[in-house]
Amino acid sequence: MSLTILGTGSAMPEKRLTNEELTHMVDTSDEWIVTRTGIHERRVITTETLSSLGAKALSLALENAGCAPGELEMILCTTVRGDTATPALANMIERELGINCPGIDLNGACAGFIAALDVADAYLTAGRVKRMAIVGAEALSFLTDWTDRSTCVLFGDGAGAVVLGPGNGLN
């Protein structure tokens, strides 16, 4: 890869769902969850939207990169579930931050960020863009079966973002 990570940011919902709370929902214990996953709590969306979390994460990544929103030439967003079927989550994040550039959603689940890095690498290496962002945002709490102990202990909601520029290898 020939890109540089210029800045990073993340955002989580306010609502914490602890392992103790899960013990009232399914037959489990804090010890069972922590031993198998290392997870003590997860965050779940209540009043937030996925696009607001993505926008906050990207805003922080832009600040961390010392980059103005208008410098972005493309936003890639990885998610299995946006706020709506259309427009794309990337476009909703773009609108929330007042950015005017192409936005593309990639549905890659766990491998979404890696897939987005490959796409970003192609755009940056070809010189088609000089600044772009990847936002990984998930709201899996809406898809989780909270009665299935084998999966409900794993998932939560949140967003992370990186601002990228051209580089010489992955820097």
Solvent accessible surface area in square Angstrom, and as a share of the most:
residue,aa,sasa,rsa
1,M,84,0.38
2,S,34,0.22
3,L,0,0.00
4,T,29,0.17
5,I,65,0.33
6,L,61,0.30
7,G,3,0.03
8,T,76,0.44
9,G,14,0.14
10,S,72,0.47
11,A,5,0.04
12,M,111,0.49
13,P,0,0.00
14,E,140,0.63
15,K,75,0.32
16,R,125,0.46
17,L,15,0.08
18,T,47,0.27
19,N,2,0.01
20,E,104,0.47
21,E,62,0.28
22,L,0,0.00
23,T,42,0.24
24,H,147,0.66
25,M,87,0.39
26,V,16,0.09
27,D,124,0.64
28,T,18,0.11
29,S,48,0.31
30,D,66,0.34
31,E,134,0.60
32,W,53,0.19
33,I,0,0.00
34,V,41,0.23
35,T,100,0.58
36,R,143,0.52
37,T,45,0.26
38,G,47,0.46
39,I,45,0.23
40,H,116,0.52
41,E,61,0.27
42,R,14,0.05
43,R,36,0.13
44,V,16,0.09
45,I,15,0.08
46,T,85,0.50
47,T,126,0.73
48,E,38,0.17
49,T,65,0.38
50,L,1,0.01
51,S,7,0.04
52,S,38,0.24
53,L,7,0.03
54,G,0,0.00
55,A,5,0.04
56,K,111,0.47
57,A,0,0.00
58,L,0,0.00
59,S,48,0.31
60,L,71,0.36
61,A,0,0.00
62,L,5,0.03
63,E,134,0.60
64,N,99,0.51
65,A,27,0.21
66,G,71,0.69
67,C,13,0.08
68,A,53,0.41
69,P,59,0.37
70,G,72,0.69
71,E,82,0.37
72,L,6,0.03
73,E,71,0.32
74,M,10,0.04
75,I,0,0.00
76,L,0,0.00
77,C,0,0.00
78,T,8,0.05
79,T,9,0.05
80,V,48,0.28
81,R,76,0.28
82,G,16,0.16
83,D,44,0.23
84,T,70,0.41
85,A,109,0.84
86,T,107,0.62
87,P,59,0.37
88,A,27,0.21
89,L,1,0.01
90,A,0,0.00
91,N,49,0.25
92,M,22,0.10
93,I,0,0.00
94,E,19,0.09
95,R,166,0.61
96,E,90,0.40
97,L,48,0.24
98,G,68,0.65
99,I,10,0.05
100,N,149,0.76
101,C,17,0.10
102,P,79,0.50
103,G,15,0.15
104,I,64,0.32
105,D,50,0.26
106,L,41,0.20
107,N,117,0.60
108,G,25,0.24
109,A,60,0.46
110,C,139,0.83
111,A,60,0.46
112,G,1,0.01
113,F,74,0.31
114,I,107,0.54
115,A,44,0.34
116,A,0,0.00
117,L,13,0.07
118,D,80,0.42
119,V,47,0.27
120,A,0,0.00
121,D,30,0.15
122,A,60,0.46
123,Y,49,0.19
124,L,6,0.03
125,T,92,0.53
126,A,70,0.55
127,G,56,0.54
128,R,170,0.62
129,V,11,0.06
130,K,142,0.60
131,R,74,0.27
132,M,0,0.00
133,A,0,0.00
134,I,0,0.00
135,V,0,0.00
136,G,23,0.22
137,A,0,0.00
138,E,37,0.17
139,A,0,0.00
140,L,39,0.19
141,S,14,0.09
142,F,107,0.44
143,L,109,0.54
144,T,20,0.11
145,D,78,0.40
146,W,54,0.19
147,T,110,0.64
148,D,51,0.26
149,R,86,0.32
150,S,75,0.49
151,T,49,0.29
152,C,0,0.00
153,V,2,0.01
154,L,81,0.40
155,F,69,0.29
156,G,23,0.22
157,D,11,0.06
158,G,18,0.17
159,A,10,0.08
160,G,28,0.27
161,A,6,0.04
162,V,13,0.07
163,V,0,0.00
164,L,0,0.00
165,G,0,0.00
166,P,69,0.43
167,G,25,0.24
168,N,139,0.71
169,G,31,0.30
170,L,103,0.51
171,N,100,0.51
